[in-house]
Amino acid sequence: MKWMILSFLIGLSCFSFPALAEESAFNGANTAWVLSSSALVLLMTLPGLALFYGGLVRSKNVLSVLMQCFSIAGLASVLWFVIGYSLAFDSGNGFIGGLDKVMLAGMGRDDLSGDIPEPLFMLFQMTFAIITPALIIGGFAERMKFSAVMLFSGAWLLLVYAPITHWVWGGGWLAELGLYDFAGGTVVHITAGVAALVAAKVLGPRKGFLNSAIMPHNLTMTVTGAGMLWVGWFGFNGGSALGANGSAAMAILVTHLAASMGAMTWAAIEWIKFGKPSALGVVTGMVAGLGTITPASGYVGPGGALIIGLLGGMVCFYATVYIKQKLRIDDSLDVFPVHGVGGILGTLLAGVFSSTQLGVFSGYGFAEGNETMLDQLGVQLIGVVATFAYTAIVSWVLFVIIGKLVNGLRVSSEQEITGLDQSEHEESGYIL
């Protein structure tokens, strides 16, 4: 009798194992974490980046910046759903994804990407697709037509952001080489920084930029937005682990350490050079630290993160001074020297501090196929150069074409003097 019961239980288990295995493929904890991370990354744009940028411009342009951030969020969301996600993550070739996922065709709520629902993975990636073109606003703030902003942002998302996302995260040619970009050093920060630099060169400086410094109108707003960016970045980098696990925890830890070191480094340099540290400097240094650690956040340890944050704050500070004061390029809100330079530096440093041979500064090893630091650094350099060149060329072409479509990218001199709040939207940020 005992053997009959045992045989029955064994037989029953054979029938139940496939169902249990299929059910266990879905991970509720990982799903909950990525759901939370998606909200955190959206918080980075709305209201984080909107407030950060809004406070940095003059009061006559504050609503135009907020309007651009909100409008880009809506536009990018729709385009990502319709075709952007498919171009980035559908199987295609090494350069671009296919069209099988257009409008999420055939994708149901129970379909999985790894062990989380694929609609959730699509949503998480959508929040990245929102913030990246929104970052570019800082390169042309206070002088670009709203119509040109929207046309450029939509076209740029599909022609620059989606292909490079496919190269790096969608199984494209850089992924095949073993590029380390955990959360967007190339995909987000280099692309946005380079596009902003191109915008600043194509449009030219704001009126008054060459004669005197243009000061932020509300640093309280900027610091508030910066705080939201810092918190939201935990979802940006930690969520990129796509799981509630040790990789996510370490990514958040190194993110926080790099941000802290970047803030302290920038403030210390100001203190030494000018006698006093500034609130604007400490939050800009924080963003520099965050942008620099982003590509490396899943591959380095806490010791490496401190060095990355230190170098990020230092290098981005001097890049900002050089671009504004030496080259006289009006990248209005310092997108290229902070995000672009930070992304380049962090992508390269990921190839250094991922090494397991650096003692307390060691990381978690190189990508498969890269046996030495020079191997990994070579791949990282290829990723940086390819991303920089492709983004610069396509962004410039888009600005030229869109400028012809809307009869000039820039508002008139009178409209710029009046401010974009009134000339483009017939509104005022403040009732005086």
Residue pairs with C-beta under 8 A, 6 or more apart in sequence:
25 112
25 115
26 112
26 115
26 116
26 117
27 115
27 116
27 243
29 243
29 244
30 114
30 115
30 116
30 242
30 243
30 244
30 245
31 115
31 116
31 117
31 120
32 244
33 238
33 239
33 243
33 244
33 248
34 116
34 120
34 121
34 124
34 239
34 242
34 243
35 120
36 235
36 239
37 124
37 234
37 235
37 236
37 238
37 239
38 120
38 123
38 124
38 126
38 127
38 235
38 239
39 235
40 231
40 232
40 234
40 235
40 236
40 239
41 124
41 127
41 128
41 131
41 232
41 235
41 236
41 239
42 73
42 127
42 130
42 232
43 228
43 231
43 232
43 235
44 127
44 131
44 228
44 229
44 232
44 233
44 235
44 236
45 69
45 73
45 127
45 130
45 131
45 134
46 69
46 70
46 73
47 225
47 228
48 225
48 226
48 228
48 229
48 232
49 69
49 131
49 134
49 135
49 225
49 229
50 65
50 66
50 69
50 70
50 225
51 221
51 222
51 224
51 225
51 228
52 221
52 222
52 225
52 226
52 228
52 229
52 283
53 65
53 69
53 137
53 138
53 141
53 225
53 333
54 62
54 65
54 66
54 218
54 221
54 222
54 225
55 62
55 216
55 217
55 218
55 219
55 220
55 221
55 222
55 223
55 224
55 225
56 138
56 141
56 216
56 222
56 332
56 333
57 64
57 65
57 141
57 142
57 216
57 217
57 332
57 333
58 142
58 214
58 215
58 217
58 419
59 217
59 218
59 419
59 429
59 430
60 418
60 419
60 420
60 421
60 422
60 429
61 141
61 142
61 419
61 420
61 421
62 217
62 218
62 221
62 421
62 429
62 430
63 420
63 421
63 425
63 427
63 428
63 429
64 141
64 142
64 146
64 419
64 420
64 421
64 424
64 425
65 137
65 141
67 146
67 424
67 425
68 134
68 137
68 146
68 149
69 134
69 137
71 146
71 149
71 150
72 130
72 133
72 134
72 137
72 149
72 150
72 153
73 130
73 134
75 150
75 153
75 154
75 157
76 84
76 126
76 129
76 130
76 133
76 134
76 153
76 154
76 157
77 126
77 129
77 130
79 129
79 154
79 157
79 158
80 122
80 125
80 126
80 129
80 130
80 157
81 103
81 104
81 122
81 126
82 102
82 103
83 99
83 102
83 103
83 158
84 129
84 157
84 158
84 161
84 162
85 101
85 104
85 122
85 125
85 126
86 97
86 98
86 99
86 100
86 101
86 102
87 96
87 97
87 99
87 158
87 162
87 163
87 166
88 97
88 125
88 161
88 162
88 163
88 165
88 166
88 169
88 170
89 97
89 101
89 122
89 125
89 165
89 166
89 169
89 170
90 97
90 98
90 99
90 100
90 101
90 170
91 97
91 98
91 100
91 171
92 98
92 166
94 167
94 172
94 173
94 176
95 163
95 166
95 167
95 172
95 173
96 162
96 163
96 166
96 172
97 162
97 166
97 170
100 106
101 107
104 119
104 122
107 118
107 119
107 122
109 117
109 119
110 117
111 117
111 118
111 119
112 118
113 120
113 121
113 122
114 121
114 242
115 243
116 242
116 243
121 242
124 239
124 242
125 165
125 169
128 165
128 184
128 187
128 188
128 236
129 157
129 161
129 162
129 165
131 188
132 157
132 161
132 184
132 187
132 188
132 191
132 192
133 153
133 156
133 157
133 161
133 192
135 188
135 189
135 192
135 193
135 196
135 335
135 339
136 153
136 156
136 192
136 195
136 196
136 199
136 335
137 149
137 333
138 196
138 331
138 332
138 333
138 334
138 335
139 195
139 196
139 197
139 198
139 199
139 200
139 331
139 332
139 333
139 335
139 336
140 149
140 196
140 199
140 200
140 203
140 332
140 409
141 332
141 333
142 206
142 332
142 416
142 419
142 420
143 203
143 206
143 410
143 411
143 416
143 420
144 199
144 203
144 409
144 410
144 411
145 406
145 408
145 409
145 410
145 411
145 424
146 420
146 424
146 425
147 406
148 402
148 403
148 406
148 409
151 402
151 405
151 406
152 398
152 399
152 402
155 398
155 402
156 195
156 394
156 395
156 398
159 394
159 398
160 191
160 195
160 390
160 391
160 394
160 395
161 187
161 191
163 172
163 390
164 186
164 187
164 191
164 387
164 390
164 391
165 187
166 172
167 173
167 174
167 175
167 386
167 387
168 174
168 175
168 179
168 181
168 186
168 187
168 383
169 175
169 181
169 187
174 181
174 186
174 379
174 382
174 383
174 386
177 379
177 382
177 383
178 366
178 367
178 368
178 369
178 370
178 376
178 379
179 186
179 367
179 379
179 380
179 382
179 383
180 295
180 296
180 299
180 347
180 350
180 351
180 354
180 367
180 376
180 379
180 380
181 187
181 295
181 347
181 350
181 383
182 237
182 240
182 251
182 294
182 295
182 296
182 297
182 298
182 299
182 350
183 236
183 237
183 240
183 251
183 294
183 295
183 297
183 298
184 236
184 240
184 294
184 295
184 343
185 291
185 294
185 295
185 296
185 343
185 344
185 346
185 347
185 350
186 295
186 343
186 347
186 383
186 384
186 387
187 387
188 294
188 339
188 343
189 291
189 294
189 295
189 339
189 340
189 342
189 343
189 346
190 339
190 340
190 343
190 344
190 347
190 384
190 387
190 388
190 391
191 387
191 391
192 335
192 339
192 340
193 335
193 336
193 337
193 338
193 339
193 340
193 341
193 342
193 343
194 336
194 340
194 387
194 388
194 391
194 392
194 395
195 391
195 395
196 331
196 335
196 336
196 339
196 340
197 329
197 331
197 335
197 336
197 340
197 392
198 391
198 392
198 395
198 396
198 399
199 395
199 399
200 329
200 330
200 331
200 332
200 336
201 329
202 396
202 399
202 400
202 403
202 409
203 409
203 410
204 330
204 410
205 328
205 329
205 330
206 214
206 330
206 332
206 416
207 413
207 416
207 417
208 214
209 328
209 330
210 328
214 332
216 222
216 280
219 279
219 280
222 279
222 280
222 283
223 279
223 283
226 283
226 286
226 287
229 286
229 287
229 290
230 259
230 286
230 290
233 255
233 259
233 290
233 294
234 252
234 255
234 256
236 255
236 294
237 251
237 252
237 254
237 255
237 293
237 294
237 297
237 298
238 248
238 249
238 251
238 252
238 255
239 248
240 251
240 297
240 298
241 247
241 248
241 251
241 298
247 298
250 298
250 301
250 302
251 297
251 298
253 302
253 305
254 293
254 296
254 297
254 300
254 301
254 302
254 304
254 305
254 308
255 290
255 293
255 294
255 297
255 305
257 302
257 305
257 306
257 309
258 289
258 290
258 292
258 293
258 305
258 306
258 308
258 309
258 312
259 286
259 289
259 290
259 293
259 309
260 286
260 289
260 309
261 289
261 305
261 306
261 308
261 309
261 310
261 312
261 313
262 285
262 286
262 287
262 288
262 289
262 290
262 292
262 309
262 310
262 312
262 313
262 316
263 282
263 283
263 285
263 286
263 289
263 313
264 282
264 285
264 313
265 285
265 289
265 309
265 310
265 312
265 313
265 314
265 317
266 281
266 282
266 284
266 285
266 286
266 288
266 313
266 314
266 316
266 317
267 277
267 278
267 281
267 282
267 285
268 277
269 281
269 313
269 314
269 317
270 276
270 277
270 278
270 281
271 277
284 316
284 320
284 334
284 338
285 313
285 316
285 317
287 338
287 339
287 342
288 312
288 313
288 316
288 317
288 338
288 342
289 308
289 309
289 312
289 313
289 342
290 342
291 312
291 316
291 338
291 339
291 342
291 343
291 346
292 308
292 309
292 311
292 312
292 316
292 342
292 343
292 345
292 346
292 349
293 300
293 305
293 308
293 309
293 312
293 346
294 343
294 346
295 343
295 346
295 347
295 350
296 304
296 305
296 308
296 346
296 347
296 349
296 350
296 353
296 354
296 363
297 305
298 364
299 350
299 353
299 354
299 363
299 364
299 365
300 308
300 349
300 350
300 353
300 354
300 363
300 364
301 353
301 360
301 361
301 362
301 363
301 364
303 358
303 359
303 360
303 361
303 362
304 349
304 352
304 353
304 354
304 358
304 361
304 362
304 363
305 353
307 349
307 353
307 361
308 345
308 346
308 349
308 353
311 345
311 349
312 342
312 345
312 346
315 341
315 342
315 345
316 337
316 338
316 341
316 342
316 345
319 336
319 337
319 338
319 341
320 334
320 337
320 338
322 337
323 329
323 331
323 334
323 336
323 337
324 330
324 331
324 334
324 337
331 337
344 384
344 388
347 380
347 383
347 384
348 377
348 380
348 381
348 384
350 376
350 380
351 366
351 373
351 376
351 377
351 379
351 380
352 373
352 377
353 361
353 362
353 363
354 363
354 364
354 365
354 366
354 376
355 362
355 363
355 365
355 366
355 373
356 362
356 363
356 364
356 365
366 372
366 373
366 375
366 376
367 376
367 379
369 375
370 376
370 379
399 409
402 409
403 409
410 416
411 420
411 423
411 424
414 423
415 423
415 424
416 423
421 427
421 428
421 429
422 428
